[in-house]
Amino acid sequence: MVRILRLEPHCNNQASEPDMMDLPKDFETINFGDIPETINALLQQGVVAYRHDRARAAALFRQALAEAPGQLPVYFCLYKIHTYQANLHEAQAVAETGLREAACQAGWAADWQEWQPPSSMPDGAGRFALYTLKALAFIHLRQNERAQALQKLAALRHLDPGGMVGWPVVAALAEGTG
């Protein structure tokens, strides 16, 4: 039985105090950007936990999401681990919610098909939205949903003609599956 996480974007940045654990002394932290310290700690702990306890990692990332649904790196962590574990429906659900959240924060339409090419490569939420659209194309390829992947890749060609978010790699994979 596959349990799919249903999420809604919140377009806010509120966080509360999570339970903390110590990170290993030799752990090199990942730069998740300017996020609340408590959420950063949960993400760092999730990265460490992923190496030996994937369920714990997912729980830490879900805790971070529950406490700070407006923090885009949390969506990234969740959809990445679900993709790595081949939980593709779950990865898709999280990525789609993260995409809507990023679009909301960037001031873009909720529907990616309505997006217009930016005058320059966006930073922050806009870049995350484009990157997540690429991730969704990859997830669709892994699910053997080639038409949906190609639709997203065509949008990325229009929105990011320079391939700054790395979509040409996914496009090459799509060509290989055709």
Secondary structure as UniProt FT lines:
FT   TURN            25..26
FT   HELIX           37..50
FT   TURN            51..52
FT   HELIX           54..67
FT   TURN            69..70
FT   HELIX           72..84
FT   TURN            85..86
FT   HELIX           88..106
FT   HELIX           112..114
FT   HELIX           124..142
FT   TURN            143..144
FT   HELIX           146..159
FT   TURN            161..162
FT   TURN            164..165
FT   HELIX           167..177
//
